[in-house]
Amino acid sequence: MTDIDLTASPRDTILDAAARCFMDRGFNATSIDDIASRLGATKGMVYHYFSSKADLFFEIHQIGMDALFKAVEPLSEGTDDAVSKLRAMSAAHVHSLIQTQHYQRAVAEGVQMHLRISTTRAQRAQLTRLQNRRRRYEQMFLEVLEQGIGEGKLRAEQPRIAIKPLFGALNSVINWYQPRRESGPGARDEVVEEVVRVALAGVVVPGKG
């Protein structure tokens, strides 16, 4: 089984296959041959669109971040109180993580790998741009947390530190979520709701959310 979407463009099909290989085998252990094998194609097809495995990783990272911004950014601009806004943003974040799980797992593993090993100057510049984009994404949540602290509905002694474990709890879903465990309509929503409830428990003032 190749997981190929026959309606997708060749470029998108390669990216999806690469993300699934990275998720299954790890970035470092995956070769272009592995990706081609998953596609049922030759590695020449992969190289026709991407010059290296690193190029695939950077575009996969971009796609993963695009999905998160698309889901969450409109909610961050709303006029709801901070608790409602943070809860909605967190739920959208987790839903997006689940929907693009193979992309997000590849990103999480690949970023750490790139931080540990030597890369080319161009790759380091690309990684820096992607890391800056991740910081901008995190900043949206931090601003809502600080808004909620001002409203007396959220709490954190040091918001810039508190936002890290909050994201850690939300992001954990990419490591353990398995669609086959869903049972009946609404099962995924229940998973998201519970993850968000646990993640926000430490920052919501009791009785305020």
KOLZADO-357593 format. One line per 8 residues: number of its first residue (from 1); their letters; for each residue y, z negated, x negated of C-alpha. Coordinates in steps of 0.2 Angstrom, whole numbers, plus 5000, padded with zeros to 4 digits. Each point is the difference from the previous one (the first is absolute). Layout:
N
NUM> a> Y/Z/X; ...
//
This chain:
209
1> mtdidlta> 5000/5000/5000; 5017/5005/4993; 5012/4993/5012; 5010/5016/4999; 5012/5004/5014; 4998/5019/5003; 5018/5001/5008; 5009/4993/4984
9> sprdtild> 5007/5010/4986; 4990/5002/4984; 5013/4989/4991; 4998/4986/5013; 4981/5002/5000; 5000/4997/4982; 5011/4985/5001; 4990/4992/5013
17> aaarcfmd> 4984/5003/4991; 5008/4993/4984; 5006/4984/5009; 4983/4997/5007; 4992/5002/4983; 5012/4989/4992; 4997/4987/5014; 4981/5001/4998
25> rgfnatsi> 4998/5002/4981; 5017/4993/4993; 5013/5011/4992; 4994/4999/4982; 4982/5004/5005; 5004/5015/5010; 5000/5017/4992; 5007/5016/5006
33> ddiasrlg> 4982/5006/5002; 4997/4985/5012; 5014/5006/5011; 4994/5018/4999; 4983/4994/5005; 5006/4991/5015; 5009/5015/5005; 4985/5011/4998
41> atkgmvyh> 5011/5011/4988; 5003/5004/4982; 5011/4989/4989; 5010/5016/4998; 5006/4999/5018; 5006/4982/4996; 5009/5006/4984; 5008/5014/5010
49> yfsskadl> 5011/4988/5009; 5000/4985/4988; 5001/5000/4982; 4993/4983/4997; 4992/4985/5008; 5016/4990/4997; 5010/5013/5011; 4988/4998/5014
57> ffeihqig> 5002/4981/4999; 5019/5001/5000; 5000/5011/5015; 4987/4989/5009; 5012/4985/4996; 5015/5010/5008; 4990/5004/5016; 4995/4982/5002
65> mdalfkav> 5018/4994/4998; 5006/5014/5012; 4988/4993/5013; 5006/4982/4998; 5018/5005/5001; 4998/5011/5015; 4991/4985/5009; 5011/4986/4995
73> eplsegtd> 5018/5006/4996; 5005/5004/5018; 4995/4982/5005; 5010/4992/4986; 5016/5008/5007; 4998/4992/5017; 5010/4987/5008; 4986/4987/5004
81> davsklra> 5000/4983/4994; 4993/4998/4982; 4983/4992/5006; 4997/5014/5012; 5006/5013/4988; 4989/4993/4986; 4985/4999/5011; 5002/5018/5006
89> msaahvhs> 5003/5007/4982; 4985/4990/4994; 4989/5007/5014; 5006/5018/4996; 4996/4997/4982; 4982/4994/5003; 4997/5014/5012; 5006/5013/4988
97> liqtqhyq> 4990/4992/4986; 4984/5002/5010; 5004/5018/5005; 5003/5005/4982; 4988/4988/4992; 4992/5012/4987; 5018/5005/4995; 5006/4982/4999
105> ravaegvq> 4984/4994/4990; 5002/5014/4988; 5018/4995/4997; 4997/4982/4998; 4986/5003/4987; 5009/5014/4991; 5017/4991/4998; 4991/4986/4991
113> mhlristt> 4991/5013/4989; 5016/5009/4996; 5009/4984/4995; 4986/4995/4988; 4998/5016/4990; 5011/5012/4991; 5006/5015/5010; 5012/5015/4996
121> raqraqlt> 5019/4998/5001; 5000/5010/5016; 4986/4990/5008; 5009/4984/4996; 5016/5007/5007; 4990/5004/5016; 4992/4983/5001; 5017/4992/4998
129> rlqnrrrr> 5007/5010/5015; 4985/4995/5010; 5002/4982/4996; 5018/5000/5004; 4995/5008/5017; 4988/4986/5003; 5014/4987/4996; 5011/5008/5013
137> yeqmflev> 4986/4999/5013; 4998/4981/4995; 5018/4998/5001; 5000/5004/5019; 4989/4986/5003; 5009/4988/4989; 5017/5004/5009; 4991/4995/5017
145> leqgigeg> 4993/4984/4993; 5017/4995/4993; 5008/5005/5017; 4987/4988/5009; 5004/4986/4988; 5018/5002/5005; 4995/4999/5018; 4990/4984/4997
153> klraeqpr> 4984/5009/5006; 4992/5005/4983; 4998/4989/4985; 4998/5002/4981; 5006/4990/4986; 5001/5016/4989; 4999/5015/5011; 4997/5012/4985
161> iaikplfg> 4985/4991/4995; 4994/4996/5018; 5000/5019/5004; 4986/5003/4987; 4986/4989/5008; 5006/5007/5017; 4996/5018/4994; 4984/4994/4992
169> alnsvinw> 4994/4994/5016; 5005/5015/5010; 4993/5012/4986; 4983/4992/4999; 4995/5010/5015; 4997/5015/4988; 4987/4991/4991; 4989/4994/5014
177> yqprresg> 5004/5010/5016; 4985/5011/5006; 5002/5011/5015; 4982/4999/5004; 5002/4981/5004; 5012/5004/5015; 4993/4997/5017; 5008/5006/5015
185> pgardevv> 5017/5005/5005; 5014/4990/4992; 4989/4993/4986; 5011/5007/4987; 5016/4993/5008; 4991/4983/5000; 4997/5001/4981; 5018/5005/4997
193> eevvrval> 5006/4985/5011; 4989/4988/4991; 5005/5006/4983; 5019/4999/5004; 4998/4983/5008; 4992/4993/4984; 5012/5008/4989; 5016/4994/5009
201> agvvvpgk> 4994/4983/5003; 5007/4993/4984; 5018/5007/5003; 5002/4998/5019; 5008/4983/5005; 4988/4991/5012; 5006/5003/5018; 5012/5014/4995
209> g> 4988/5015/5001
//
